[in-house]
Amino acid sequence: MAGAQAVFDPWSPDFVADPYPAYAELRARGRVQHFEPSDQWLVPHHTDVSALLRDRRLGRTYRHRFTHEEFGRTAPPPEHEPFHVLNDNGMLDLEAPAHTRIRRLVAKAFTARTVERLRPYVEDLADRLVRDLVADGGGDLAARVAEPLPVAVIAEMLGVPEADRHLLRPWSAAICGMYELNPSAGTARRAVTASREFSGYLRELIAARRAVPGDDLVSGLIAAYDEGESLSEQEMVSTCALLLNAGHEASVNATVNGWYALFRHPAQLAALRADPAGLLPTAVEELLRYDTPLQLFERWVLDDIEIDGTVVPRGSEVALLFGSANRDPAVFARPDELDLTRKDNPHISFSAGIHYCIGAPLARLELTASLAALLRRAPSLRLAAVPERKPNFVIRGLRGLLVEV
């Protein structure tokens, strides 16, 4: 079998612009293929990705069972420590029992009732942002609507003062750069600086809430207590950072990717405009599937696994290709077509298993609110310029999305 690098090139602008034809070729080549440049095993099929997300022989970390040396891996450079302390203590990068304990405690302060209570705020904010965009005759949909909405919502939940919210997006962007394949030294330096600054800010916020509790998620995390267990300060800092980063990165990119897809499928957009109430629920799911905001999710192989006769040994890293899984014809009829009426839509854009996105209900609320506001207030919204893709592969988005009303 020819190497996966013959078709999979995540550093190529052409590939980043449209990776889906390459995914089709990867799926045709087999169920698992080694990718030498990042030393990962690529898994492109929906059934395998879905199963491995639930397979406890894989993990987001291996440190709960092995040292770096025992696992055949090299410890991160000491200068990267601020990033790893922040990142590695969040529940997304932990396994049981630490993950189980933290998620249980966080869930107490992140309930469906909490999300539903935010609905009027989210819908009102989306409407105001769109109203301002329309008043100006258009502009950058990313900067004017897609970014400020989820940043404001998660900041409101956490109790971050409005005056400080401009800090969050740059910190998040710098930190998320480390989730790309083989990040550069410059990317690492920016992530370390952002991690240090973000952690310091969150420690001050937590101290303020300890002194004067409020009706916010940080106060809830401080108060969260279950069977004699609570969150350490580092766990609270890492949890808040995770919620802030993951809580808006996916929503921002889902919004701009989704609208760009709609502009390229005018018949689908026309149908959505004709029946927004009827189509919005399935449209949100289809837009998440069609151009997935998170293209790849990594897992460590804690015990040997076998995929279609290929043994992937302990110590390996698998790259679960969400973008490919969401276009798998074995699961989705006409997977390369945007179909806003699609009912059977088991996309995995929010992951699966114990690491299923705890913020999925909030993300769906934000996407629905912004779509509804734009359909209502800007019924003739149109693309003003072909957008430029961000160079990132793993976290898929656009540099901007210029629109006219």
CORLINSUL-V715286 format. One record per residue. N is the residue number from 0. SS is DSSP state (alpha for helix, beta for strand, coil for the rest). BURIAL is + if it has 9 or more other C-alpha atoms within 8 Angstrom, else -. Layout:
n ss burial
N SS BURIAL
N SS BURIAL
This chain:
n ss burial
0 coil -
1 coil -
2 coil -
3 alpha +
4 alpha +
5 alpha -
6 coil -
7 coil +
8 coil -
9 coil -
10 coil +
11 coil -
12 alpha -
13 alpha -
14 alpha +
15 alpha +
16 alpha -
17 coil -
18 coil +
19 alpha +
20 alpha -
21 alpha +
22 alpha +
23 alpha +
24 alpha +
25 alpha +
26 alpha +
27 alpha -
28 alpha -
29 coil -
30 coil +
31 coil +
32 beta +
33 beta +
34 beta +
35 alpha -
36 alpha -
37 alpha -
38 coil +
39 beta +
40 beta +
41 beta +
42 beta +
43 coil +
44 coil +
45 alpha +
46 alpha -
47 alpha +
48 alpha +
49 alpha +
50 alpha -
51 alpha -
52 alpha +
53 coil +
54 coil -
55 coil -
56 coil +
57 beta +
58 beta +
59 coil +
60 coil +
61 coil +
62 coil -
63 coil -
64 coil -
65 coil +
66 coil -
67 coil +
68 coil -
69 coil -
70 coil +
71 coil -
72 coil -
73 coil -
74 coil -
75 coil -
76 coil -
77 alpha -
78 alpha -
79 alpha +
80 alpha +
81 alpha +
82 alpha +
83 alpha +
84 alpha -
85 alpha +
86 alpha +
87 alpha +
88 coil +
89 coil +
90 alpha +
91 alpha -
92 alpha +
93 coil +
94 coil +
95 coil -
96 coil -
97 alpha +
98 alpha +
99 alpha +
100 alpha +
101 alpha +
102 alpha +
103 alpha -
104 alpha +
105 alpha +
106 alpha +
107 alpha +
108 coil +
109 coil +
110 coil -
111 alpha -
112 alpha -
113 alpha +
114 alpha +
115 alpha -
116 alpha -
117 alpha -
118 alpha +
119 alpha -
120 alpha -
121 alpha +
122 alpha +
123 alpha -
124 alpha +
125 alpha +
126 alpha +
127 alpha -
128 alpha +
129 alpha +
130 alpha +
131 alpha -
132 alpha +
133 alpha +
134 alpha -
135 coil -
136 coil -
137 beta +
138 beta +
139 beta +
140 alpha +
141 alpha +
142 alpha +
143 alpha +
144 alpha +
145 alpha +
146 alpha +
147 alpha +
148 alpha +
149 alpha +
150 alpha +
151 alpha +
152 alpha +
153 alpha +
154 alpha +
155 alpha +
156 alpha +
157 alpha +
158 coil +
159 coil +
160 coil -
161 alpha -
162 alpha -
163 alpha -
164 coil +
165 alpha -
166 alpha -
167 alpha +
168 alpha +
169 alpha -
170 alpha +
171 alpha +
172 alpha -
173 alpha +
174 alpha +
175 alpha +
176 alpha +
177 alpha +
178 alpha +
179 coil +
180 coil -
181 coil -
182 coil +
183 coil -
184 alpha -
185 alpha -
186 alpha +
187 alpha +
188 alpha +
189 alpha +
190 alpha +
191 alpha +
192 alpha +
193 alpha +
194 alpha +
195 alpha +
196 alpha -
197 alpha +
198 alpha +
199 alpha -
200 alpha -
201 alpha +
202 alpha +
203 alpha -
204 alpha +
205 alpha +
206 alpha -
207 alpha +
208 alpha +
209 alpha +
210 alpha -
211 coil -
212 coil -
213 coil -
214 coil -
215 coil +
216 alpha +
217 alpha +
218 alpha +
219 alpha +
220 alpha +
221 alpha +
222 alpha -
223 coil +
224 coil +
225 beta -
226 coil -
227 coil -
228 beta -
229 coil +
230 coil +
231 coil -
232 alpha -
233 alpha +
234 alpha +
235 alpha +
236 alpha +
237 alpha +
238 alpha +
239 alpha +
240 alpha +
241 alpha +
242 alpha +
243 alpha +
244 alpha +
245 alpha -
246 alpha +
247 alpha +
248 alpha +
249 alpha +
250 alpha +
251 alpha +
252 alpha +
253 alpha +
254 alpha +
255 alpha +
256 alpha +
257 alpha +
258 alpha -
259 alpha +
260 alpha +
261 alpha +
262 alpha +
263 coil -
264 coil +
265 alpha -
266 alpha -
267 alpha +
268 alpha +
269 alpha -
270 alpha -
271 alpha +
272 alpha +
273 alpha -
274 coil -
275 alpha +
276 alpha -
277 alpha -
278 alpha +
279 alpha +
280 alpha +
281 alpha +
282 alpha +
283 alpha +
284 alpha +
285 alpha +
286 alpha +
287 alpha +
288 alpha +
289 alpha +
290 coil +
291 coil +
292 coil +
293 beta +
294 coil +
295 beta +
296 beta +
297 beta +
298 beta +
299 beta +
300 beta +
301 coil +
302 coil +
303 coil +
304 beta +
305 beta -
306 beta +
307 coil -
308 coil -
309 beta -
310 beta -
311 beta +
312 coil +
313 coil +
314 coil +
315 coil +
316 beta +
317 beta +
318 beta +
319 beta +
320 beta +
321 alpha +
322 alpha +
323 alpha +
324 alpha +
325 coil +
326 coil +
327 coil +
328 coil -
329 coil -
330 coil -
331 coil +
332 coil -
333 coil -
334 coil +
335 coil -
336 coil -
337 coil +
338 coil -
339 coil +
340 coil -
341 coil +
342 coil -
343 coil -
344 coil +
345 coil -
346 coil +
347 coil +
348 coil +
349 coil -
350 coil +
351 coil +
352 alpha -
353 alpha -
354 alpha -
355 coil -
356 coil -
357 coil -
358 coil -
359 alpha -
360 alpha +
361 alpha -
362 alpha +
363 alpha +
364 alpha +
365 alpha +
366 alpha +
367 alpha +
368 alpha +
369 alpha +
370 alpha +
371 alpha +
372 alpha +
373 alpha +
374 alpha +
375 alpha -
376 alpha +
377 coil +
378 coil +
379 coil -
380 coil +
381 beta -
382 beta +
383 coil -
384 coil -
385 coil -
386 coil +
387 coil -
388 beta +
389 coil -
390 coil -
391 coil +
392 coil +
393 coil +
394 beta +
395 coil +
396 coil +
397 beta +
398 coil +
399 coil +
400 coil +
401 beta +
402 beta +
403 beta +
404 coil +
